[in-house]
C-alpha cells in the first residue's frame, strides 16, 4: 500500500507547482524551448537542422528529443502540447523514482522531495529535453541495480545494459559522462568475462559516433551554449551557483555527508553504486564549463531525480534509527520556497516575447533581420531571421564573442556590440538592456501597440523599411537593397578596441 498511496501525493504536488509556474509564465515555453521547437519545425519542413535558414548551429542537445519535437511541431498548438507533455512526463519520472529502489519507503521519500522541488516543476514545462534525460538516468540506475541483484543461475544481462549505455548519446549528448563510468565499473567488477566489457564498448562507440556526426555536420566541435571559452571567473561563478542549488536542498547535503562517512569507513573502496556516483560527479563538473557556469541549472535538473534517490537511500542504509531522514522530512514543507528558481526575471516576459513574435510575423516585411537578447519565441512565431546578443543562436555573433576576452555572464548578457555588428533592421530592448546607437537606429515604439510592446524599447535601422504599410515599397514587392555584413569569415567580426 505504500507505493500507491505515496504515488498520488508527490504527483499531485508536482502538478500543482508546475501548473502554477505555467500560469505565471503566461503559458509559454522558455527561450531554449522555442529555439528547439523552431529547429524541429525547420527539420520537419525539409530545411535541415537549423534555426535561421542557411546557418548551421549546434542548438539541440538531444537527437531523440528533436525527433519528438519534429512530430509535435506539426500542430498549431505545439507549445501547449509540449507543456502538457512536460506535465505528463514529469509525473512519469516521479513514478519511476518511486518504483526504482528496493525499499518502498526510500522511493516514496525521494519522489516526495522531487515533487516538491520548485526547479524540477519549473523546468518540466520549459520545452527542453531535461526531463527526458532525467528519466533516462533513473532508468539506467534501475537497470544496473537489477543487473547486480539478478539470481546467479541467470545469465548476466550484458546486452540489456549495453543497450541502455548505447542510448545515452541519443537521449542527450552529455549523458555519456554517466553511461561510460557505469559501463566501466560493470566491466571491472567482472573483468574476466569478455561480454562484461560489451556495455563499455558500445557506449564508447555511441559517444564517438555522435561527436563525429556533430563535428562533421556543424563544422566544429560541439559548442553547446557557450559563446566563449570558460574563464576562471566563470568557473568560480558556476561553482557558487552550484553550491547555492545544493545548499537549498538539505536532504542532498545530508546524503553527501553520509556518503563521505561511509567511504571513510570502507577506506574508499568502490561500492556497488560507484559507477553512478562517478557519473553524477562528472556531469555536475561538466555543468561548470559551458556558458561560464550559467548552464548549471540545465544540468542540475537532469540530475535531481537520481541524486534525490541516491541521497535518500544513503541515509536510509546508514542510519539505524532513520533520524536523519526524519529530520530532513520535517523540512519538506519549506522545500518549494527554497528550491524555486524562476526561469525569467519577469514572469510575464515569456508571453511578451511570444506576443511580439506573432505581431512581427504579421506586420514586418519578409527578410527583416531582428536582434534581441532572447530570440526563441520571436523566431518561432515570426518566421523572420533573428540574431541574439550572446551568440547562442547566431554563429556570426558567436565568432565575434570568441575573439573577445572572457567576460562574466552578467556582463556579457548586456553587451549588444557583437549583435549590432550584424546590422539588424529591428532591435528589441528590455528595460535593463543597452540602447543602440542613435546615429544608426531611431526609436520606433509607436509602430507596435502598447499592449503588445509593454516595457520593450523598439529601435529601427534609420532609413530602412520594416513595416508592411500602405505605400511602403517593400510591401509592394520591392526587394531590400541594404547590404548585409559578410558572414563567410571571422575577420568581419573582430571587436573594436
N, C-alpha and C positions, 0 to 999 in steps of 0.2 A: 504493500500500500504506500510505501514511502515515495517511490518514483512517480506514480500517477498523481499523488497529492502535490508533491513539490514541482511537478511539471507545469501545473496550472499557475502557480504563484509567480515564478520568475518570468514566464512568458507574458502574463498579464502586465507585470510591472514594466517589462521591456517595451511592450506595445504602447503602453501609456506614455512613457518617456519619448519614444521615437515619434509617436503621433504629435505630441506636444511640440517637438522640435520642428516637425514638418510645418505645422501651423505658424510657428514663429518665423520660419524662413520663407513664408509665402508659398508653400507647396512647390518649391523648386529644387532642382539638383544644385550641387555646388559647382564651382567653376571647372574643376577637373572632371566632374561627371559629364558636363556638357561638352568638354573637349573630346572625351572618349566617345560620346554619342554622335558627334559630328564626324569623327573619323570613321565610325562604323557605318554611318549613313553614306559617306562617300564610297566606302568599300562596297556596300550593297548596290550602289548605282554604277559601279564599274570604274570609278575614278582612282582607285588604289587606296593604300593605307596612308592617307594624307589628311591634313586639316584644311590648309589652303591649297587650291589646285596648283600642281607643279612644284610643291615644296615638300620634300621628304624629311620628316622629322619623327624621331622615335617618341611617340606620345602615349602608347598603350602598353601597359606593363604585363598584360595577360592575354595570350592568344585565345584561350578559351573564353574569357570574358568578352573579347572583341567579337567572337563568333556569336555569342548570345545577344550582344547589342545589335549586331547586324540584322538579326531576326526581329528584335524589338523595335528597331528604328523604322520599320515599315508602317507602324501605327502612328496616326497623327497625335495620339496622346502618349507618345513614347516616354517623356519624363514622368508622367503619372504612373505608367506601367512599371517603370524601374523603381519608383518609390514603393509601390505595392509589393513588388518582388523583393525589395530590400527588407520589408517588414516580415514577409513570409520566410525569407532565407535566414534572417536573424533569429526567428523563432526556431527554425530548424537547427541552427548552431547550438542554441540552448538545449534542445532535446538531445543532441549528440553529446554535449558536455555532461548532461545528466546521466546518460547511459554508458559513457566510456569507462569510468572507473569500476573496479571490482566491488568496492564498498558503496552501497546506495547512498549512504549519508554524505560521503565525500562528494559525489556528483551533485547531490541536492544542494549542498552548501556552495559549491563552485558556481552552479548555474544561478543561484540566488544573487551572489555578488556580481556576476556578469550581467544579469538582468537589470540590476540597479546602477550599473556603470553608465554615467552620462555620456562619456566619449563613445562607447560602443553603440549606444542608442542614436547618437548624433550622426555617426558615420554609416549607419545602416541604410539611410535614405539618401546618401550622397551621390549614388550612381556610379561608384568606383568598384574595383574588384576586391576591396578589403575583406568583406565577409566571406566571399568565395575562398580566399586564401586562408582565412581563419578556420573555416570548416575543414579545409584540406589538412591543416596542421593537427587539429584534434582527431581527424580520421587516421592520419599517419600514426599518431600516438596510440590509438586504439588497435590498429593493425599490429604494431610492434609488440604491444602488450599481449595480444592474443597469440602472436607467433612465439613469444617466450614461454607462455604458460600452456602450450599445447601438450597433450599426452605423449609420452616417449615412444609409444608404439606407432604414432602417426609420422609420416614423412615431413621434414621441415618445409614450411611454406615459402621457399625462396622465390618462387615465381610470383606469388601474390605481393610480397614485399617489393620485389623488383618492379612490378607494375606501378605501385604507389610512388616509389622513388623516381621512376622514369617520368611520371606525370608532373613532377614538381615544376619544371620549367614551363610546361604548357599552362598550368594553373596560374603561376606568377613567377617571373624570372628569378626573383631573389630567394624563392623557396629552396633553390638548390643549396643554399647555405645551411639549411636544416636537413635536407634529404641526404646530402653527402656524409655528414657526421653519423647519422643514423645507420646508413649502409656500411660505413667503415667499422663502427662498433659491432654491428651484426657479423661482419666478416671476421673481425679479430676474435670474437667470442667463440667462433667455430672454425678457426683458421686452417685446420687440417682438411676440412671438406671443401672441395673445389667449387661446388654450387653455392656455397655460402658467400662467395665473392660476386655472385651474379648481380645483386642489387647495386653494389658499388660500381660495377662496370656499366650497367645501363644508365644509372644516374649521371655518371661522368659523360657518357656519350650524349645523353639528352641535353646536358648543360652546354657541352661543346657545340652541338648542332644549333641550338638556339642562339648562342653567341655568334656563330658564323653567319647564320641567316640574317641576324640583325645588322651585323657589321657589313655584310655584302649588300643588303638592300638599302640601308641608310647611308652607306659610305663612310661610316665612322663607328668607333666603339660605342656601346650604349651610354648615353649621356644622362639617362633618367630625367631628372628635372633641374639639375644644377647648371647655370649658365657660366660658371667659372670654377676652377679647381678649389677644393676645400682649403681653407686657411686655418691657422692656429686659432684666431679669434672665433671663426665659425665653429671649430671643434669645441672650444670652451663654451660657446653659447649653446651648442647642441647638447653637451653634457649637462648643463644647467637645466635645459628643458626636460631632458630625460629624467633627471633626478626629481624635478617637480612632479612629473607624471607618477613616478613610483611612490614618492612620499605621500601623495594624496590617496594612496591605497594601502592602508595599514596591514591588510592581510598579506600583501606581497612582501612587505618588509619583514613581517613575522616569518613567512615561509622562507625567505632568503637567509634569515638568521638560523633557522632550523637546519637548512641545507648545509650551511657552513659548519655548524656544530657537529652534524653527522659526519661530514667529510673529515673533520679533525679526529673524531673517534676512530674512523676507519683508516686514518693516516693517508687520506686522499686516494684510496684505492677506488677504481671506477666501479660504479654500481650499474644496475640494470637500466637506469634512465640516463646514462652518461651521454649517449648519442643525442637524445632530445635536448638535454641540458646544454651541450656544446652548441647545438644548432640555435637555440634561443639566444645564447650569448653572442654568437656570430651575427645573427640577424639584427640583434639590438645594437651591436657595434657598427654594423653597416649603416644603420639609420643615422649615425652621426656624420656621415660623409656627404651625401647629396644635399645640394642647396644650403650649404653652411649650417646644417643641423635643423633646418626648417622642415625636413622630410620625416622627422621623428614621429609625428602623430600618425602619418600614413602607415608606418611600420608598426607602431605600438598597438594600434587597434587590431592588427593581424595577430599579434602575439597574445593579446589579452585573454581569450578563452583558454588557451593552453597554459599560460602561466598562472591563471587563477586555479586551474585544475591541479597543476603541479604543486602550488603553494598549499592548497587545502590538503592534498594527500600527504605532503611532507609533514605538516603539523599533526595530522591525524595519526600517522605512523609513529611519530617521535614522542608524543605526549600521552602518557597513560591516562591521566585524568581529563585530557582534552581541554584543559583550562585555557590554553592559548586560543583555541578555536572559539571557545565560548566568549572570551573577551573580544575577539575580532567580530563575532556576530552582534555583540552589543553596539558596535559602531556602524552597523549596516544601515540604520536609519539616516545617518549623515552622509552616506556614500554618494547619492546623486549630486548633492551640493558640492562635495569635494572634487568629484571627478568630472563635473560638467565642463565642457570646452566648446564654446560656440564656434561654428565654422566661419563666421564672418564678424567683423567689428560691429556692424549694424544688422540686426536680424532681418530687416526688410531689404537688404542690398541685393540678395539673390533675385527676388521678384522684380526689383528695379532694373537690373541688367536684362532680365527676360523681357520686360515690357519695352525697354528701349530697343532691344534686338528686333522684336516684332514690328515696331513702328518704323525702324530703319529699313527693314525688308520691304515695306510697302511704299516708303516715301523717298528713299535715297536712290540716286542714279546707279544702275548696274555698273560695276567697275570701281565704285568708290572705295578707297582704302581707309579703314577705320583703325585708329590707335587708342588703346586704353590699357589699364593695368590688368584687368580681368576680361578676357575676351571669349570665354567658352560659350556663354549664353548669347552674347552678341553675334558670334559667328554662326551658331546653330540656327538661331531664329531668322537672322537677316540673310544668310547665304552670301554675304559680302566677304571680301578678303580683309583680314584683320591682322594687326601686329600688336604684340604685348610688350610691356615695359621690361620684364625680366628675361625675355628670350625663351620662355618655357615652350611657346608655340612657334615663335618666329625664328628660323635658323639664322637669318641675317642679323637679328638683334643678338642672338647667342654668340655669333662670331665676334661682334663688337665687344660684348661683355668679357669674353675670354682674353681680349687684348688689354683690358683694364686691370689695375691692381685689385686683389681680393678686397671685398667690401662686406661689412656685416649686412645681414639680410634686411634689417630695419632701414638701413641707409639705401641699399640697392633698390628696395621696393619704391622709393620716392625719387629715383633717378630716371628721368624720362629721356635723357640725352640720346642713348643708343636707339630708342624707338623713334624719336623725332628725326633722326638721320634718314629714316626710310621715307620721309616726307608724306605722312598720311594726309588725306584730304580732310578728315574729320577726327578730332581728338576729344575724348570724353574724360573729364577730370572730376574726381571726387573732392570733397571739401578739403581734405588734408594733403592733396596731391599738388605738384607744381603746375603752374600755368605756363603754356608755351609762349614763345617769343611773340611780342606784339607786332614785330616787323614782318612776320610771316603769317600769323594767324589772327583772325578777328573774332570777337565774341559773337556767338550765333544762338544764344539761348532761346530767343524768341521764336525760332523756327520749330521748336518742339513744344507741345502743350505742357504747361506747368505740372499737370497731374502726372505726366509721364517722366519728365526730366528730374523732378524732385530737387535734390540739392546738387545735382551734377552740373558742372560747367561744360558748355559746348563751344568748341572753337573750330572754325572752318579756315582752310587754307585761303589766303587772300587772293581773290580773283579766280578761284576755281569753282565751277558749278558743282553743286552737291545734291540739290533737292529737285524732285520732279514737280515743276510748276508750269503754269501756262506761259508760253513764250520762251521757256528755257530751251536753248539749242540742244542740250543733251537729251531732253525729253522728246525732242523731235527726231532723234536718231543720229545726231552729230557725235562723232567719236571724240573722246577727250584727247587732247594733244599734249598735255603737260607730261614731259618725260619722267619716267621712274628712275630711281637710283640704281646703279649697277648692282647685280646680285651674284655675278659669277665668281668673283674673288673677294678675299677678305681685305684687300688693300683699301677698298672704298669705305671701310668701316673703322679705320684707325682713329682712336679717340683724339680729340684735340687736346693740347697740353693745358 
